[in-house]
Amino acid sequence: MMQDRQPQEFEEKVIQISRVSKKTKGGNKIGFSVLMVVGDRKGKVGVGLGKAPDVLAAMKKGIKKAKKKMIEVPLNGTTIPFSMVVKKGAGKVMLKPAPQGSGVIAGGPVRAVVEAAGVRDVSSKILGSENQSSSVYATFEALNQIRKLVEIKGIKLQSIAEVEAAEEAKVKEEQAKAKQASEKKVSGQKTTAKNNQAKKTRLSKTDQASDRNKPTAAANPADHTSKSTNSTKLHAGIKSAAAQKSKLTAKSDQSAHTKKNQ
């Protein structure tokens, strides 16, 4: 069975591998030089150059030298405490603190050093030679000078743990606010639904009451028609009876007048 690999204490980065040749009495002697950066991403970083006949041995030597020259970089939260411009040899580098969340704004060699040191937010610019080894040494020297100034002046800095605790508190607060907003939204939707249901219930009850109060004639138009027909017939019968009665009265009056004349 394969054993599980244990996590390394330090992060190792290869910056540059150079093939070198040396003239000797017996001919050319080939070798390699490897520039290594070692850091724990918690404030410690080192730079070392290893030389050996093969690449693997040169890398091991470079890592060993980098661990011997390791320094502790002061961090103000997730960035450096102040700006620094350093020139070392042909390399010249400017480092500036950046707001939280900006990230590492830097080129390849500078990025390798500051990330290995654990700097999360920084802005940088290479002002001198573009040679990778020169930029790495200049960046390392800039971090070393920042360390010396912080120690001399006694500048108080904020630790990463404090920043992470503040970030967690901020995230929890935002989550609580979002939860309250969602709960208010859900309760508002429930209240609206209840109001709509109550309104529908009131309207249905009002419609039922109006249906009950309507006259029967309007509800049954056929019965109304039959009743109107019967009333018309009754009026016609009354009129005919009155006409017959008037005729009989006229006849009786005429007969009485005739008898009187005789």
LOFI-776165 format. One record per residue (C-alpha): residue number from 1; x, y, z. Coordinates in nm, 3 decimals. Each point is the difference from the previous one (the first is absolute). Layout:
! residues N
{NUM, {X, Y, Z}}
...
//
This chain:
! residues 262
{1, {0.000, 0.000, 0.000}}
{2, {0.112, 0.352, -0.080}}
{3, {0.043, 0.220, 0.302}}
{4, {-0.186, 0.331, 0.004}}
{5, {0.222, 0.297, -0.068}}
{6, {0.035, 0.236, 0.294}}
{7, {-0.060, 0.370, -0.074}}
{8, {0.326, 0.195, -0.034}}
{9, {0.078, 0.270, 0.252}}
{10, {0.143, 0.232, -0.265}}
{11, {-0.104, 0.073, -0.356}}
{12, {0.285, -0.030, -0.251}}
{13, {0.006, 0.185, -0.333}}
{14, {0.254, -0.024, -0.281}}
{15, {0.067, 0.345, -0.144}}
{16, {0.280, -0.063, -0.249}}
{17, {0.209, -0.295, -0.122}}
{18, {0.324, 0.086, -0.177}}
{19, {0.240, -0.236, -0.178}}
{20, {0.361, 0.099, 0.062}}
{21, {0.324, -0.124, -0.153}}
{22, {0.351, 0.017, 0.148}}
{23, {0.323, -0.039, -0.197}}
{24, {0.237, -0.249, 0.161}}
{25, {0.318, -0.181, -0.098}}
{26, {-0.198, -0.310, -0.087}}
{27, {-0.265, 0.190, -0.200}}
{28, {-0.328, 0.179, 0.068}}
{29, {-0.164, -0.072, 0.335}}
{30, {-0.380, 0.035, -0.021}}
{31, {-0.205, 0.106, 0.302}}
{32, {-0.331, 0.161, 0.097}}
{33, {-0.099, 0.289, 0.227}}
{34, {-0.355, 0.022, 0.137}}
{35, {-0.154, 0.302, 0.172}}
{36, {-0.253, -0.110, 0.263}}
{37, {-0.256, 0.186, 0.216}}
{38, {-0.123, -0.166, 0.320}}
{39, {-0.283, 0.126, 0.223}}
{40, {-0.272, -0.116, 0.237}}
{41, {-0.267, 0.256, -0.114}}
{42, {-0.017, 0.122, 0.360}}
{43, {0.269, 0.267, -0.006}}
{44, {0.321, -0.196, -0.052}}
{45, {0.189, 0.003, -0.331}}
{46, {0.351, -0.074, -0.125}}
{47, {0.195, 0.006, -0.329}}
{48, {0.288, -0.233, -0.090}}
{49, {0.216, -0.084, -0.303}}
{50, {0.115, -0.361, -0.033}}
{51, {0.274, -0.126, -0.232}}
{52, {0.067, -0.365, -0.085}}
{53, {0.080, -0.231, -0.294}}
{54, {-0.369, -0.098, -0.027}}
{55, {-0.325, 0.193, 0.043}}
{56, {-0.139, -0.201, 0.294}}
{57, {0.311, 0.046, 0.212}}
{58, {0.007, 0.371, -0.086}}
{59, {-0.364, 0.035, 0.111}}
{60, {0.076, -0.169, 0.333}}
{61, {0.296, 0.231, 0.059}}
{62, {-0.211, 0.304, -0.089}}
{63, {-0.274, -0.104, 0.244}}
{64, {0.256, -0.054, 0.275}}
{65, {0.155, 0.346, -0.052}}
{66, {-0.344, 0.167, -0.017}}
{67, {-0.100, -0.153, 0.334}}
{68, {0.324, 0.126, 0.158}}
{69, {-0.063, 0.357, -0.129}}
{70, {-0.370, 0.003, 0.089}}
{71, {-0.147, 0.323, 0.146}}
{72, {-0.332, 0.078, 0.167}}
{73, {-0.199, 0.260, -0.197}}
{74, {-0.221, 0.236, 0.207}}
{75, {-0.357, 0.001, -0.129}}
{76, {-0.268, 0.255, 0.072}}
{77, {-0.299, -0.230, -0.042}}
{78, {0.030, -0.134, -0.355}}
{79, {0.238, 0.261, -0.142}}
{80, {0.330, 0.172, 0.079}}
{81, {0.000, 0.293, 0.247}}
{82, {0.143, 0.269, -0.232}}
{83, {0.151, 0.062, -0.344}}
{84, {0.362, -0.083, -0.081}}
{85, {0.228, 0.056, -0.301}}
{86, {0.326, -0.197, -0.003}}
{87, {0.284, -0.029, -0.249}}
{88, {0.231, -0.298, 0.028}}
{89, {0.250, -0.057, -0.279}}
{90, {-0.176, 0.047, -0.333}}
{91, {-0.343, -0.069, 0.152}}
{92, {-0.230, 0.271, 0.132}}
{93, {-0.343, -0.076, 0.145}}
{94, {-0.281, 0.208, 0.149}}
{95, {-0.244, -0.159, 0.249}}
{96, {-0.319, 0.176, 0.117}}
{97, {-0.275, -0.113, 0.239}}
{98, {-0.338, -0.073, -0.161}}
{99, {-0.358, -0.004, 0.139}}
{100, {-0.139, -0.328, 0.124}}
{101, {-0.128, -0.215, -0.285}}
{102, {0.224, 0.156, -0.268}}
{103, {0.220, -0.305, -0.032}}
{104, {0.367, -0.016, -0.105}}
{105, {0.059, 0.246, -0.283}}
{106, {0.353, -0.097, -0.099}}
{107, {0.211, -0.162, -0.266}}
{108, {0.129, -0.359, 0.006}}
{109, {0.317, 0.026, 0.215}}
{110, {-0.146, 0.258, 0.242}}
{111, {-0.325, -0.198, 0.029}}
{112, {0.190, -0.317, 0.092}}
{113, {0.177, 0.170, 0.292}}
{114, {-0.297, 0.191, 0.147}}
{115, {-0.237, -0.298, -0.032}}
{116, {0.251, -0.228, 0.172}}
{117, {0.021, 0.259, 0.280}}
{118, {-0.379, -0.009, 0.045}}
{119, {-0.079, 0.349, -0.134}}
{120, {-0.350, -0.016, -0.150}}
{121, {-0.050, 0.362, -0.108}}
{122, {0.286, 0.202, -0.147}}
{123, {0.077, 0.218, -0.301}}
{124, {0.348, -0.003, -0.155}}
{125, {0.200, 0.113, -0.300}}
{126, {0.337, -0.105, -0.139}}
{127, {0.194, 0.321, -0.065}}
{128, {0.345, -0.144, -0.081}}
{129, {0.128, -0.298, -0.195}}
{130, {-0.253, -0.258, -0.116}}
{131, {0.235, -0.284, 0.093}}
{132, {-0.192, -0.240, 0.227}}
{133, {0.279, -0.062, 0.250}}
{134, {0.067, 0.375, 0.037}}
{135, {-0.373, 0.068, 0.066}}
{136, {-0.017, -0.284, 0.255}}
{137, {0.303, 0.129, 0.196}}
{138, {-0.135, 0.358, -0.010}}
{139, {-0.343, -0.112, 0.128}}
{140, {0.160, -0.203, 0.279}}
{141, {0.211, 0.300, 0.099}}
{142, {-0.311, 0.225, 0.003}}
{143, {-0.179, -0.237, 0.238}}
{144, {0.312, -0.018, 0.217}}
{145, {0.020, 0.381, 0.025}}
{146, {-0.370, 0.018, 0.092}}
{147, {0.073, -0.248, 0.282}}
{148, {0.290, 0.209, 0.129}}
{149, {-0.202, 0.325, -0.002}}
{150, {-0.292, -0.161, 0.186}}
{151, {0.239, -0.135, 0.265}}
{152, {0.181, 0.334, 0.041}}
{153, {-0.311, 0.222, 0.014}}
{154, {-0.214, -0.249, 0.192}}
{155, {-0.298, 0.024, -0.236}}
{156, {-0.308, -0.183, 0.124}}
{157, {-0.152, -0.226, -0.263}}
{158, {-0.324, -0.195, -0.035}}
{159, {0.037, -0.377, -0.020}}
{160, {-0.159, -0.218, -0.266}}
{161, {-0.204, -0.180, 0.268}}
{162, {-0.160, 0.330, 0.102}}
{163, {-0.078, 0.083, -0.363}}
{164, {-0.150, -0.345, -0.059}}
{165, {-0.210, 0.032, 0.318}}
{166, {-0.127, 0.341, -0.120}}
{167, {-0.078, -0.150, -0.342}}
{168, {-0.192, -0.290, 0.160}}
{169, {-0.197, 0.242, 0.218}}
{170, {-0.082, 0.211, -0.306}}
{171, {-0.110, -0.307, -0.198}}
{172, {-0.220, -0.120, 0.288}}
{173, {-0.157, 0.346, 0.029}}
{174, {-0.074, 0.007, -0.374}}
{175, {-0.148, -0.350, 0.017}}
{176, {-0.222, 0.103, 0.294}}
{177, {-0.120, 0.306, -0.191}}
{178, {-0.073, -0.210, -0.308}}
{179, {-0.189, -0.252, 0.212}}
{180, {-0.210, 0.275, 0.161}}
{181, {-0.076, 0.149, -0.340}}
{182, {-0.109, -0.340, -0.137}}
{183, {-0.216, -0.064, 0.307}}
{184, {-0.165, 0.342, -0.041}}
{185, {-0.063, -0.072, -0.365}}
{186, {-0.155, -0.340, 0.075}}
{187, {-0.218, 0.144, 0.279}}
{188, {-0.112, 0.281, -0.233}}
{189, {-0.094, -0.253, -0.266}}
{190, {-0.196, -0.204, 0.256}}
{191, {-0.183, 0.312, 0.124}}
{192, {-0.088, 0.099, -0.357}}
{193, {-0.130, -0.348, -0.071}}
{194, {-0.215, 0.008, 0.316}}
{195, {-0.139, 0.342, -0.090}}
{196, {-0.084, -0.117, -0.351}}
{197, {-0.173, -0.309, 0.138}}
{198, {-0.201, 0.208, 0.249}}
{199, {-0.099, 0.241, -0.277}}
{200, {-0.118, -0.287, -0.218}}
{201, {-0.199, -0.143, 0.291}}
{202, {-0.170, 0.336, 0.065}}
{203, {-0.086, 0.040, -0.367}}
{204, {-0.149, -0.350, -0.018}}
{205, {-0.210, 0.065, 0.312}}
{206, {-0.123, 0.332, -0.144}}
{207, {-0.098, -0.170, -0.327}}
{208, {-0.193, -0.269, 0.188}}
{209, {-0.188, 0.262, 0.206}}
{210, {-0.093, 0.200, -0.311}}
{211, {-0.125, -0.318, -0.169}}
{212, {-0.224, -0.072, 0.299}}
{213, {-0.146, 0.354, 0.005}}
{214, {-0.101, -0.003, -0.370}}
{215, {-0.387, -0.022, -0.070}}
{216, {-0.147, -0.329, -0.113}}
{217, {-0.132, 0.156, -0.323}}
{218, {0.346, 0.087, -0.108}}
{219, {0.118, -0.348, 0.094}}
{220, {-0.295, -0.169, -0.189}}
{221, {-0.092, 0.206, -0.313}}
{222, {-0.247, -0.270, -0.122}}
{223, {-0.216, 0.037, 0.316}}
{224, {0.001, 0.378, -0.042}}
{225, {-0.122, -0.036, -0.359}}
{226, {-0.283, -0.236, 0.099}}
{227, {-0.110, 0.236, 0.280}}
{228, {-0.007, 0.299, -0.235}}
{229, {-0.210, -0.202, -0.250}}
{230, {-0.254, -0.095, 0.271}}
{231, {-0.030, 0.360, 0.118}}
{232, {-0.064, 0.115, -0.360}}
{233, {-0.276, -0.260, -0.041}}
{234, {-0.161, 0.110, 0.330}}
{235, {-0.004, 0.363, -0.108}}
{236, {-0.157, -0.097, -0.333}}
{237, {-0.276, -0.199, 0.177}}
{238, {-0.075, 0.289, 0.233}}
{239, {-0.029, 0.236, -0.298}}
{240, {-0.238, -0.235, -0.188}}
{241, {-0.219, -0.043, 0.308}}
{242, {-0.019, 0.378, 0.041}}
{243, {-0.096, 0.040, -0.367}}
{244, {-0.279, -0.259, 0.029}}
{245, {-0.128, 0.169, 0.314}}
{246, {-0.006, 0.339, -0.175}}
{247, {-0.190, -0.153, -0.293}}
{248, {-0.263, -0.153, 0.229}}
{249, {-0.040, 0.330, 0.182}}
{250, {-0.048, 0.183, -0.329}}
{251, {-0.266, -0.252, -0.115}}
{252, {-0.193, 0.026, 0.326}}
{253, {0.000, 0.379, -0.019}}
{254, {-0.124, -0.009, -0.358}}
{255, {-0.285, -0.237, 0.081}}
{256, {-0.105, 0.214, 0.297}}
{257, {-0.008, 0.312, -0.216}}
{258, {-0.210, -0.175, -0.264}}
{259, {-0.260, -0.107, 0.258}}
{260, {-0.022, 0.352, 0.134}}
{261, {-0.070, 0.148, -0.342}}
{262, {-0.281, -0.246, -0.067}}
//
